[in-house]
Amino acid sequence: MGGLSIWHWLVVLLVVVLIFGTKKLRNMGSDLGGAVKGFKDGMREGGEAPQAAESAKVAAQPLPDDKETIDVQAKQKN
């Protein structure tokens, strides 16, 4: 009592296939896979975007004249 055997899962799978049909289940599976892939791509791009924006800011700053000195403090990201 409490655990489901392989036969219970096969019966559940058969009932789900009979209710929804194989085509609808296939479409739901591909939609779910596309959503997961899109989420992973978004997470990967989300981590790279701030670095590209920072390098663009540094490149857009004008170069100082020989008479000017700019003091900056560098901080390391964690």
N, CA, C and O atoms as a printed pandas DataFrame, in Angstrom:
     atom_number atom_name residue_name chain_id  residue_number  x_coord  y_coord  z_coord
0              1         N          MET        A               1    0.838   -1.161    0.000
1              2        CA          MET        A               1    0.000    0.000    0.000
2              3         C          MET        A               1    0.890    1.233    0.000
3              4         O          MET        A               1    1.861    1.285    0.755
4              5         N          GLY        A               2    0.586    2.220   -0.823
5              6        CA          GLY        A               2    1.340    3.459   -0.857
6              7         C          GLY        A               2    2.163    3.616   -2.128
7              8         O          GLY        A               2    2.230    4.712   -2.685
8              9         N          GLY        A               3    2.790    2.538   -2.598
9             10        CA          GLY        A               3    3.615    2.631   -3.794
10            11         C          GLY        A               3    2.847    2.179   -5.029
11            12         O          GLY        A               3    1.993    1.296   -4.954
12            13         N          LEU        A               4    3.159    2.787   -6.152
13            14        CA          LEU        A               4    2.508    2.391   -7.395
14            15         C          LEU        A               4    3.476    1.542   -8.212
15            16         O          LEU        A               4    4.636    1.913   -8.392
16            17         N          SER        A               5    3.003    0.416   -8.698
17            18        CA          SER        A               5    3.845   -0.458   -9.506
18            19         C          SER        A               5    3.822    0.012  -10.961
19            20         O          SER        A               5    3.109    0.949  -11.319
20            21         N          ILE        A               6    4.605   -0.650  -11.770
21            22        CA          ILE        A               6    4.680   -0.318  -13.193
22            23         C          ILE        A               6    3.331   -0.513  -13.868
23            24         O          ILE        A               6    3.006    0.216  -14.806
24            25         N          TRP        A               7    2.541   -1.476  -13.416
25            26        CA          TRP        A               7    1.235   -1.740  -14.025
26            27         C          TRP        A               7    0.263   -0.601  -13.753
27            28         O          TRP        A               7   -0.557   -0.269  -14.610
28            29         N          HIS        A               8    0.345   -0.004  -12.575
29            30        CA          HIS        A               8   -0.507    1.149  -12.273
30            31         C          HIS        A               8   -0.177    2.320  -13.201
31            32         O          HIS        A               8   -1.072    2.991  -13.714
32            33         N          TRP        A               9    1.133    2.556  -13.407
33            34        CA          TRP        A               9    1.549    3.663  -14.286
34            35         C          TRP        A               9    1.139    3.409  -15.738
35            36         O          TRP        A               9    0.773    4.345  -16.449
36            37         N          LEU        A              10    1.196    2.152  -16.180
37            38        CA          LEU        A              10    0.772    1.827  -17.546
38            39         C          LEU        A              10   -0.729    2.066  -17.728
39            40         O          LEU        A              10   -1.152    2.556  -18.775
40            41         N          VAL        A              11   -1.516    1.731  -16.743
41            42        CA          VAL        A              11   -2.963    1.975  -16.821
42            43         C          VAL        A              11   -3.245    3.475  -16.856
43            44         O          VAL        A              11   -4.091    3.935  -17.622
44            45         N          VAL        A              12   -2.536    4.230  -16.026
45            46        CA          VAL        A              12   -2.710    5.691  -16.014
46            47         C          VAL        A              12   -2.326    6.268  -17.368
47            48         O          VAL        A              12   -3.036    7.121  -17.901
48            49         N          LEU        A              13   -1.209    5.812  -17.932
49            50        CA          LEU        A              13   -0.772    6.284  -19.249
50            51         C          LEU        A              13   -1.803    5.948  -20.328
51            52         O          LEU        A              13   -2.085    6.782  -21.188
52            53         N          LEU        A              14   -2.361    4.751  -20.295
53            54        CA          LEU        A              14   -3.381    4.348  -21.257
54            55         C          LEU        A              14   -4.617    5.231  -21.156
55            56         O          LEU        A              14   -5.175    5.629  -22.179
56            57         N          VAL        A              15   -5.049    5.541  -19.949
57            58        CA          VAL        A              15   -6.220    6.397  -19.761
58            59         C          VAL        A              15   -5.934    7.810  -20.285
59            60         O          VAL        A              15   -6.791    8.413  -20.930
60            61         N          VAL        A              16   -4.741    8.340  -20.013
61            62        CA          VAL        A              16   -4.383    9.681  -20.494
62            63         C          VAL        A              16   -4.365    9.708  -22.020
63            64         O          VAL        A              16   -4.851   10.662  -22.628
64            65         N          VAL        A              17   -3.811    8.672  -22.642
65            66        CA          VAL        A              17   -3.773    8.610  -24.114
66            67         C          VAL        A              17   -5.187    8.521  -24.674
67            68         O          VAL        A              17   -5.486    9.147  -25.691
68            69         N          LEU        A              18   -6.053    7.759  -24.034
69            70        CA          LEU        A              18   -7.426    7.651  -24.506
70            71         C          LEU        A              18   -8.182    8.971  -24.361
71            72         O          LEU        A              18   -9.010    9.307  -25.207
72            73         N          ILE        A              19   -7.906    9.706  -23.313
73            74        CA          ILE        A              19   -8.613   10.978  -23.099
74            75         C          ILE        A              19   -8.113   12.057  -24.051
75            76         O          ILE        A              19   -8.912   12.721  -24.712
76            77         N          PHE        A              20   -6.797   12.237  -24.123
77            78        CA          PHE        A              20   -6.243   13.349  -24.899
78            79         C          PHE        A              20   -5.900   12.988  -26.337
79            80         O          PHE        A              20   -5.957   13.852  -27.211
80            81         N          GLY        A              21   -5.554   11.768  -26.600
81            82        CA          GLY        A              21   -5.131   11.374  -27.936
82            83         C          GLY        A              21   -3.640   11.606  -28.117
83            84         O          GLY        A              21   -3.053   12.460  -27.453
84            85         N          THR        A              22   -3.033   10.848  -29.011
85            86        CA          THR        A              22   -1.585   10.919  -29.177
86            87         C          THR        A              22   -1.140   12.228  -29.816
87            88         O          THR        A              22   -0.086   12.760  -29.471
88            89         N          LYS        A              23   -1.939   12.750  -30.749
89            90        CA          LYS        A              23   -1.533   13.992  -31.428
90            91         C          LYS        A              23   -1.485   15.162  -30.452
91            92         O          LYS        A              23   -0.544   15.955  -30.484
92            93         N          LYS        A              24   -2.476   15.274  -29.596
93            94        CA          LYS        A              24   -2.510   16.370  -28.633
94            95         C          LYS        A              24   -1.372   16.225  -27.624
95            96         O          LYS        A              24   -0.756   17.220  -27.241
96            97         N          LEU        A              25   -1.089   14.997  -27.192
97            98        CA          LEU        A              25    0.022   14.778  -26.264
98            99         C          LEU        A              25    1.359   15.132  -26.912
99           100         O          LEU        A              25    2.233   15.697  -26.255
100          101         N          ARG        A              26    1.524   14.804  -28.193
101          102        CA          ARG        A              26    2.754   15.126  -28.914
102          103         C          ARG        A              26    2.918   16.637  -29.019
103          104         O          ARG        A              26    4.018   17.155  -28.830
104          105         N          ASN        A              27    1.826   17.351  -29.321
105          106        CA          ASN        A              27    1.891   18.810  -29.406
106          107         C          ASN        A              27    2.222   19.433  -28.054
107          108         O          ASN        A              27    3.000   20.383  -27.974
108          109         N          MET        A              28    1.626   18.891  -26.994
109          110        CA          MET        A              28    1.916   19.408  -25.653
110          111         C          MET        A              28    3.382   19.164  -25.300
111          112         O          MET        A              28    4.020   20.020  -24.686
112          113         N          GLY        A              29    3.916   18.017  -25.678
113          114        CA          GLY        A              29    5.327   17.706  -25.402
114          115         C          GLY        A              29    6.267   18.627  -26.148
115          116         O          GLY        A              29    7.256   19.093  -25.582
116          117         N          SER        A              30    5.973   18.898  -27.417
117          118        CA          SER        A              30    6.848   19.790  -28.183
118          119         C          SER        A              30    6.734   21.224  -27.681
119          120         O          SER        A              30    7.730   21.948  -27.671
120          121         N          ASP        A              31    5.540   21.653  -27.264
121          122        CA          ASP        A              31    5.381   22.992  -26.688
122          123         C          ASP        A              31    6.173   23.127  -25.388
123          124         O          ASP        A              31    6.822   24.146  -25.150
124          125         N          LEU        A              32    6.115   22.101  -24.560
125          126        CA          LEU        A              32    6.853   22.127  -23.304
126          127         C          LEU        A              32    8.357   22.140  -23.563
127          128         O          LEU        A              32    9.092   22.873  -22.902
128          129         N          GLY        A              33    8.815   21.343  -24.511
129          130        CA          GLY        A              33   10.237   21.327  -24.863
130          131         C          GLY        A              33   10.704   22.666  -25.401
131          132         O          GLY        A              33   11.797   23.121  -25.065
132          133         N          GLY        A              34    9.885   23.307  -26.236
133          134        CA          GLY        A              34   10.235   24.629  -26.761
134          135         C          GLY        A              34   10.283   25.681  -25.666
135          136         O          GLY        A              34   11.126   26.577  -25.696
136          137         N          ALA        A              35    9.387   25.573  -24.708
137          138        CA          ALA        A              35    9.383   26.527  -23.597
138          139         C          ALA        A              35   10.631   26.369  -22.739
139          140         O          ALA        A              35   11.226   27.360  -22.318
140          141         N          VAL        A              36   11.026   25.132  -22.480
141          142        CA          VAL        A              36   12.230   24.893  -21.692
142          143         C          VAL        A              36   13.463   25.406  -22.427
143          144         O          VAL        A              36   14.341   26.013  -21.815
144          145         N          LYS        A              37   13.533   25.166  -23.732
145          146        CA          LYS        A              37   14.672   25.633  -24.522
146          147         C          LYS        A              37   14.724   27.155  -24.547
147          148         O          LYS        A              37   15.797   27.744  -24.414
148          149         N          GLY        A              38   13.572   27.791  -24.717
149          150        CA          GLY        A              38   13.520   29.244  -24.697
150          151         C          GLY        A              38   13.940   29.816  -23.358
151          152         O          GLY        A              38   14.617   30.843  -23.304
152          153         N          PHE        A              39   13.545   29.162  -22.277
153          154        CA          PHE        A              39   13.936   29.606  -20.941
154          155         C          PHE        A              39   15.445   29.499  -20.758
155          156         O          PHE        A              39   16.072   30.418  -20.230
156          157         N          LYS        A              40   16.033   28.385  -21.191
157          158        CA          LYS        A              40   17.478   28.215  -21.061
158          159         C          LYS        A              40   18.228   29.240  -21.899
159          160         O          LYS        A              40   19.226   29.794  -21.438
160          161         N          ASP        A              41   17.768   29.505  -23.124
161          162        CA          ASP        A              41   18.406   30.518  -23.974
162          163         C          ASP        A              41   18.300   31.899  -23.343
163          164         O          ASP        A              41   19.249   32.682  -23.384
164          165         N          GLY        A              42   17.146   32.193  -22.763
165          166        CA          GLY        A              42   16.958   33.480  -22.101
166          167         C          GLY        A              42   17.865   33.638  -20.900
167          168         O          GLY        A              42   18.398   34.723  -20.667
168          169         N          MET        A              43   18.049   32.579  -20.135
169          170        CA          MET        A              43   18.948   32.643  -18.981
170          171         C          MET        A              43   20.385   32.837  -19.441
171          172         O          MET        A              43   21.140   33.585  -18.819
172          173         N          ARG        A              44   20.766   32.176  -20.514
173          174        CA          ARG        A              44   22.128   32.304  -21.040
174          175         C          ARG        A              44   22.361   33.724  -21.563
175          176         O          ARG        A              44   23.410   34.311  -21.299
176          177         N          GLU        A              45   21.400   34.279  -22.297
177          178        CA          GLU        A              45   21.527   35.637  -22.828
178          179         C          GLU        A              45   21.423   36.674  -21.720
179          180         O          GLU        A              45   22.063   37.723  -21.794
180          181         N          GLY        A              46   20.635   36.398  -20.708
181          182        CA          GLY        A              46   20.479   37.331  -19.600
182          183         C          GLY        A              46   21.779   37.545  -18.848
183          184         O          GLY        A              46   22.030   38.647  -18.359
184          185         N          GLY        A              47   22.602   36.533  -18.744
185          186        CA          GLY        A              47   23.886   36.652  -18.067
186          187         C          GLY        A              47   24.914   37.388  -18.900
187          188         O          GLY        A              47   25.837   37.981  -18.340
188          189         N          GLU        A              48   24.790   37.371  -20.212
189          190        CA          GLU        A              48   25.769   38.009  -21.086
190          191         C          GLU        A              48   25.436   39.466  -21.371
191          192         O          GLU        A              48   26.343   40.240  -21.676
192          193         N          ALA        A              49   24.193   39.867  -21.288
193          194        CA          ALA        A              49   23.788   41.221  -21.661
194          195         C          ALA        A              49   24.421   42.301  -20.789
195          196         O          ALA        A              49   24.890   43.293  -21.347
196          197         N          PRO        A              50   24.469   42.184  -19.461
197          198        CA          PRO        A              50   25.080   43.249  -18.673
198          199         C          PRO        A              50   26.556   43.436  -18.981
199          200         O          PRO        A              50   27.039   44.567  -18.946
200          201         N          GLN        A              51   27.289   42.374  -19.280
201          202        CA          GLN        A              51   28.700   42.503  -19.603
202          203         C          GLN        A              51   28.875   43.284  -20.902
203          204         O          GLN        A              51   29.773   44.120  -21.001
204          205         N          ALA        A              52   28.039   43.027  -21.884
205          206        CA          ALA        A              52   28.128   43.748  -23.154
206          207         C          ALA        A              52   27.769   45.216  -22.958
207          208         O          ALA        A              52   28.371   46.086  -23.587
208          209         N          ALA        A              53   26.803   45.502  -22.101
209          210        CA          ALA        A              53   26.413   46.884  -21.847
210          211         C          ALA        A              53   27.532   47.639  -21.138
211          212         O          ALA        A              53   27.761   48.809  -21.443
212          213         N          GLU        A              54   28.233   47.007  -20.204
213          214        CA          GLU        A              54   29.334   47.655  -19.511
214          215         C          GLU        A              54   30.474   47.965  -20.459
215          216         O          GLU        A              54   31.050   49.051  -20.392
216          217         N          SER        A              55   30.811   47.043  -21.335
217          218        CA          SER        A              55   31.907   47.294  -22.272
218          219         C          SER        A              55   31.526   48.389  -23.258
219          220         O          SER        A              55   32.395   49.134  -23.710
220          221         N          ALA        A              56   30.245   48.501  -23.599
221          222        CA          ALA        A              56   29.809   49.571  -24.490
222          223         C          ALA        A              56   29.922   50.922  -23.796
223          224         O          ALA        A              56   30.274   51.914  -24.435
224          225         N          LYS        A              57   29.628   50.977  -22.490
225          226        CA          LYS        A              57   29.750   52.224  -21.746
226          227         C          LYS        A              57   31.200   52.674  -21.689
227          228         O          LYS        A              57   31.485   53.858  -21.867
228          229         N          VAL        A              58   32.114   51.753  -21.446
229          230        CA          VAL        A              58   33.525   52.102  -21.345
230          231         C          VAL        A              58   34.034   52.589  -22.690
231          232         O          VAL        A              58   34.806   53.546  -22.745
232          233         N          ALA        A              59   33.622   51.954  -23.766
233          234        CA          ALA        A              59   34.085   52.342  -25.088
234          235         C          ALA        A              59   33.506   53.689  -25.514
235          236         O          ALA        A              59   34.113   54.377  -26.334
236          237         N          ALA        A              60   32.356   54.083  -24.984
237          238        CA          ALA        A              60   31.717   55.320  -25.403
238          239         C          ALA        A              60   32.284   56.547  -24.694
239          240         O          ALA        A              60   32.005   57.670  -25.116
240          241         N          GLN        A              61   33.072   56.371  -23.628
241          242        CA          GLN        A              61   33.617   57.505  -22.901
242          243         C          GLN        A              61   34.736   58.159  -23.704
243          244         O          GLN        A              61   35.539   57.461  -24.324
244          245         N          PRO        A              62   34.800   59.494  -23.701
245          246        CA          PRO        A              62   35.876   60.167  -24.436
246          247         C          PRO        A              62   37.213   59.972  -23.733
247          248         O          PRO        A              62   37.272   59.815  -22.513
248          249         N          LEU        A              63   38.272   59.985  -24.512
249          250        CA          LEU        A              63   39.604   59.845  -23.955
250          251         C          LEU        A              63   40.016   61.155  -23.280
251          252         O          LEU        A              63   39.735   62.227  -23.816
252          253         N          PRO        A              64   40.673   61.099  -22.122
253          254        CA          PRO        A              64   41.078   62.330  -21.432
254          255         C          PRO        A              64   42.259   62.988  -22.138
255          256         O          PRO        A              64   43.051   62.332  -22.815
256          257         N          ASP        A              65   42.352   64.306  -21.958
257          258        CA          ASP        A              65   43.509   65.033  -22.486
258          259         C          ASP        A              65   44.731   64.681  -21.656
259          260         O          ASP        A              65   44.622   64.071  -20.592
260          261         N          ASP        A              66   45.887   65.071  -22.153
261          262        CA          ASP        A              66   47.125   64.803  -21.427
262          263         C          ASP        A              66   47.153   65.540  -20.087
263          264         O          ASP        A              66   47.810   65.080  -19.152
264          265         N          LYS        A              67   46.449   66.686  -19.972
265          266        CA          LYS        A              67   46.473   67.493  -18.769
266          267         C          LYS        A              67   45.565   66.940  -17.672
267          268         O          LYS        A              67   45.724   67.295  -16.504
268          269         N          GLU        A              68   44.614   66.074  -18.035
269          270        CA          GLU        A              68   43.654   65.551  -17.069
270          271         C          GLU        A              68   44.080   64.183  -16.554
271          272         O          GLU        A              68   44.636   63.369  -17.291
272          273         N          THR        A              69   43.813   63.951  -15.296
273          274        CA          THR        A              69   44.030   62.637  -14.704
274          275         C          THR        A              69   42.716   62.198  -14.070
275          276         O          THR        A              69   42.087   62.961  -13.336
276          277         N          ILE        A              70   42.312   60.989  -14.352
277          278        CA          ILE        A              70   41.066   60.465  -13.796
278          279         C          ILE        A              70   41.425   59.348  -12.830
279          280         O          ILE        A              70   42.072   58.374  -13.214
280          281         N          ASP        A              71   41.008   59.487  -11.580
281          282        CA          ASP        A              71   41.219   58.441  -10.590
282          283         C          ASP        A              71   39.992   57.550  -10.539
283          284         O          ASP        A              71   38.862   58.033  -10.456
284          285         N          VAL        A              72   40.218   56.270  -10.589
285          286        CA          VAL        A              72   39.098   55.319  -10.497
286          287         C          VAL        A              72   39.461   54.245   -9.495
287          288         O          VAL        A              72   40.632   54.015   -9.192
288          289         N          GLN        A              73   38.435   53.597   -8.993
289          290        CA          GLN        A              73   38.638   52.482   -8.068
290          291         C          GLN        A              73   38.053   51.244   -8.725
291          292         O          GLN        A              73   36.863   51.206   -9.037
292          293         N          ALA        A              74   38.887   50.229   -8.936
293          294        CA          ALA        A              74   38.432   48.987   -9.567
294          295         C          ALA        A              74   37.897   48.050   -8.505
295          296         O          ALA        A              74   38.503   47.877   -7.448
296          297         N          LYS        A              75   36.750   47.444   -8.796
297          298        CA          LYS        A              75   36.152   46.479   -7.898
298          299         C          LYS        A              75   35.981   45.162   -8.634
299          300         O          LYS        A              75   35.659   45.139   -9.822
300          301         N          GLN        A              76   36.197   44.085   -7.931
301          302        CA          GLN        A              76   36.059   42.767   -8.542
302          303         C          GLN        A              76   34.650   42.239   -8.267
303          304         O          GLN        A              76   34.148   42.320   -7.146
304          305         N          LYS        A              77   34.023   41.695   -9.318
305          306        CA          LYS        A              77   32.699   41.108   -9.167
306          307         C          LYS        A              77   32.800   39.782   -8.451
307          308         O          LYS        A              77   33.771   39.044   -8.625
308          309         N          ASN        A              78   31.808   39.480   -7.652
309          310        CA          ASN        A              78   31.762   38.183   -6.965
310          311         C          ASN        A              78   30.938   37.216   -7.727
311          312         O          ASN        A              78   30.783   36.070   -7.305
